[in-house]
Amino acid sequence: MKTLDTVLIVEDDPIAALIIRKKVEAHPAIRRSRTCANGELALSYLQAALAGGEPLPDLILLDINMPVLDGWQFLAALSTLPKPREVPVVMLTSSIDPQDMARAHAFPSVRGFFSKPLSAPVLDLMVGLVG
């Protein structure tokens, strides 16, 4: 199994973010996580990393419904960032709408679409999607 240095969690619900972070950081293939409460903060984090020559996360776990900049807006902005490599995104959301799933997969960076809550087997699948 591939080792991921950093997983970026983009989740506005503080309880959900805490639970996801704990599960991510307990995974043997993940070294660390970073949490952003909305898409705008996540985009700023990525822009700062690019400007400073810092490494990008190996995986982004992205919620859809968030204030300020939602998951769709974040994906659109992410696709325009001049980055050295594509950052894989996995949607982790409460949505079970097939239209949301289809819309997510229209973005080249999206590797998967999973419903909350995050479980250890699903996290294993997510890690396996990064290649």
C-alpha positions as CSV (number, residue, x, y, z in Angstrom):
1,M,0.0,0.0,0.0
2,K,1.3,3.4,-0.9
3,T,2.2,5.8,1.9
4,L,0.6,9.2,1.8
5,D,2.5,12.1,3.4
6,T,-0.4,14.5,3.8
7,V,-4.2,14.2,3.4
8,L,-6.1,17.5,3.2
9,I,-9.6,17.3,4.8
10,V,-12.1,19.9,3.6
11,E,-15.1,19.7,6.0
12,D,-17.1,22.5,7.6
13,D,-18.7,20.5,10.4
14,P,-16.2,20.5,13.3
15,I,-17.4,17.2,14.8
16,A,-17.3,15.4,11.4
17,A,-13.9,17.0,10.7
18,L,-12.5,15.8,14.1
19,I,-13.8,12.2,13.5
20,I,-12.4,12.1,10.0
21,R,-9.0,13.5,11.1
22,K,-8.7,10.9,13.9
23,K,-9.5,8.1,11.5
24,V,-7.1,9.4,8.8
25,E,-4.3,9.9,11.3
26,A,-4.8,6.4,12.7
27,H,-4.4,4.9,9.2
28,P,-0.9,3.2,8.9
29,A,-0.4,4.5,5.3
30,I,-1.0,8.2,6.2
31,R,1.6,10.3,7.9
32,R,-0.4,13.4,8.7
33,S,-3.6,15.4,7.9
34,R,-4.5,19.0,7.6
35,T,-8.1,20.3,8.0
36,C,-9.7,23.3,6.3
37,A,-13.3,24.4,7.2
38,N,-14.3,25.4,3.7
39,G,-13.2,25.4,0.1
40,E,-11.8,28.9,0.3
41,L,-9.4,28.1,3.2
42,A,-8.4,24.9,1.3
43,L,-7.7,26.8,-1.8
44,S,-5.7,29.4,0.1
45,Y,-3.7,26.6,1.7
46,L,-2.9,25.1,-1.7
47,Q,-2.0,28.4,-3.2
48,A,0.4,29.2,-0.3
49,A,2.0,25.7,-0.7
50,L,2.5,26.3,-4.4
51,A,3.9,29.8,-3.9
52,G,6.3,28.6,-1.2
53,G,7.5,25.5,-3.1
54,E,5.9,23.3,-0.4
55,P,4.6,19.8,-1.4
56,L,0.9,19.5,-2.2
57,P,-1.2,17.0,-0.3
58,D,-1.3,13.5,-1.6
59,L,-5.1,13.3,-1.3
60,I,-7.9,15.7,-0.7
61,L,-11.1,14.5,1.1
62,L,-13.8,17.0,0.1
63,D,-17.3,17.7,1.4
64,I,-19.8,19.2,-1.0
65,N,-22.1,21.4,1.1
66,M,-20.0,24.1,2.8
67,P,-20.2,27.8,3.4
68,V,-18.1,30.4,1.7
69,L,-16.8,28.1,-1.1
70,D,-18.5,24.8,-1.6
71,G,-17.1,21.6,-2.9
72,W,-18.1,22.3,-6.5
73,Q,-16.6,25.8,-6.5
74,F,-13.5,24.3,-4.9
75,L,-13.2,21.7,-7.7
76,A,-13.6,24.3,-10.4
77,A,-10.9,26.5,-8.8
78,L,-8.6,23.6,-8.2
79,S,-8.7,22.7,-11.9
80,T,-7.4,26.1,-12.8
81,L,-4.4,26.1,-10.4
82,P,-1.1,25.9,-12.1
83,K,0.2,22.8,-10.2
84,P,3.1,20.4,-11.0
85,R,0.8,17.4,-10.6
86,E,-2.9,16.6,-10.3
87,V,-4.0,16.2,-6.7
88,P,-6.4,13.3,-6.3
89,V,-9.7,14.2,-4.7
90,V,-12.2,11.9,-3.0
91,M,-15.6,13.3,-2.3
92,L,-16.7,12.5,1.3
93,T,-20.2,13.8,1.7
94,S,-23.6,13.2,3.2
95,S,-25.1,13.4,-0.3
96,I,-26.4,10.2,-1.9
97,D,-27.8,12.0,-5.0
98,P,-26.7,10.2,-8.2
99,Q,-26.5,13.5,-9.9
100,D,-23.9,14.7,-7.4
101,M,-21.9,11.6,-8.0
102,A,-22.1,12.1,-11.8
103,R,-21.2,15.8,-11.4
104,A,-18.2,14.9,-9.2
105,H,-16.8,12.4,-11.7
106,A,-16.9,15.1,-14.4
107,F,-13.8,16.6,-12.7
108,P,-10.6,14.8,-13.7
109,S,-9.1,15.0,-10.3
110,V,-12.0,13.2,-8.6
111,R,-11.1,9.5,-7.9
112,G,-14.1,8.5,-5.8
113,F,-17.4,9.5,-4.2
114,F,-18.2,8.1,-0.7
115,S,-20.9,8.8,1.8
116,K,-20.2,9.8,5.4
117,P,-19.5,8.5,7.9
118,L,-15.9,7.5,7.1
119,S,-15.1,3.9,7.9
120,A,-11.7,2.2,8.0
121,P,-12.5,-0.1,5.0
122,V,-13.6,3.0,3.0
123,L,-10.4,4.8,4.0
124,D,-8.4,1.8,2.8
125,L,-10.2,2.1,-0.6
126,M,-9.5,5.8,-0.7
127,V,-5.8,5.3,-0.1
128,G,-5.8,2.6,-2.8
129,L,-7.3,5.1,-5.3
130,V,-4.2,7.3,-5.1
131,G,-1.7,6.1,-7.7
